[in-house]
Every structure is written in C-alpha cells, then in structure tokens.
Amino acid sequence: MLLGPGKNGRGLVSYLVRSLCSLVLILLLFQGMVAAFHLLNLPSDRAVAEGAGLLIGLVLAGFVAMRLVWRRR
C-alpha cells in the first residue's frame, strides 16, 4: 500500500508532488533573490529601491506560495 492513502487520506504520490513543487518554487525564489541582490549592488538609487522592493515581494510571495502548496485540503 505504498501509493494508497495514508492515515490522513493522502498518499506518497501527493507528498512527492508537493515536494517537487516546493523545490521548483525554491529555485524560482532563489533566482529572484539573485536578481534583487544584483539590483541592490547597482549605483542607482532607483535600482536599490527596486531591489529592496523585489526582496520584500519575494518574501511575501514565497510565504503565500508555500502555504498554498502545503495547506491541508
């Protein structure tokens, strides 16, 4: 009963799909952080503001996305 529902009604396949989605999400967030830190290193004040805004947006969006992936249904 490896692929069947567990004690809480979810099977192994569901956890694998959620784990894969989390991995893809983490990689996308990492790429966004690299772009934000690149903007923070530019000499322009506008680029620094955009980098800070991007970092804040990534934190909020990452939290919401992870919550959507791992919430109980």
N, C-alpha and C positions, 0 to 999 in steps of 0.2 A: 504494500500500500504506500509506495513511495510518492506517487503522484496524486493520491487522493487527498480529500480534505483532512486537515489536522484537527486538533481539539477545538479550535476556534473557527472552523469552517473554511480555512484557507490551506491550500496545498503548497508543496515545494515549488511548483511552477510559478505561482503567484509571487513568492519571495524572490525567485530568480529574476523575474521580470522587473520587480521593484528595485532590486539591487542593480540591474543593468541600467534602468532609468536614472537611478541615483548616480551611477558612475558617469553617464553621459552628461548629466546636469553639473556634476562637479568639474568635469573637463571644460564645459562651456563657461562656468563661472571663473575658472582659473584663467581662461583666455581673456575674459573680460577684465579681470584684475590686472593682467599683464598690460592690456591697452590703457587702463586707468593709470597705472603707475608710469607708463610711458608719457601720458599727458601731464602728470604731475612733475616730471623732470624737464618739461619744456620751459623756456624762459618767459613765455607769455602769461599774463595774469588770467586771461580768458581760458587758456589751456589748463591751468591749475584748477580753476573753478570747475571746468568740465570734468577733469579727472576726479575731483572730490565728489562731485555730484554723481558720477558714474559709480564710484565705490559705494556710496550710500544706496544708490538704486540697486546695485548688485546684492548688497546685504539683504535688503528688503525683499527683492525678487527671489533670491535664493532661499530665504526662510519660507516664503509662501509656497514656492515650488516644491521644496522638500516636504512641507506639510501636506500638500496635495498628493504627493506620491505615496507617503506612508500613513495617511489617515485611515482609520478603520471604517469600513463600509458596512 
